[in-house]
């Protein structure tokens, strides 16, 4: 698997783009002085994640991450959205076996250079559907 990370700076906004094997995995944007909450979406075909972030601590190069929501497709070929859900970031990991989208509170400061990720592996007895992962980058 080829992982490519692209970072650009334009008009006081940092833009992070992550490619895996040539496919767009995630796009995140952060304002240079943002201290307010942001809702950031990323896709890891076929899943979507939504990460809620808060203020940035420029002295410690950290950003507050409050939660992550993992949304999955529910057609029959994805076991109706039933499977193993995972969420992780710096010093945080949680997993649940469930059906439908999952929400997790993270509520911690995450250092720059880390990622906030969500994953879904369907309960697929034929092993036809691989684990899907989506991430956002933390850059302060």
Order of alpha helices (4+ residues) and beta strands (2+ residues): beta-beta-beta-beta-beta-beta-beta-beta-beta-beta-beta
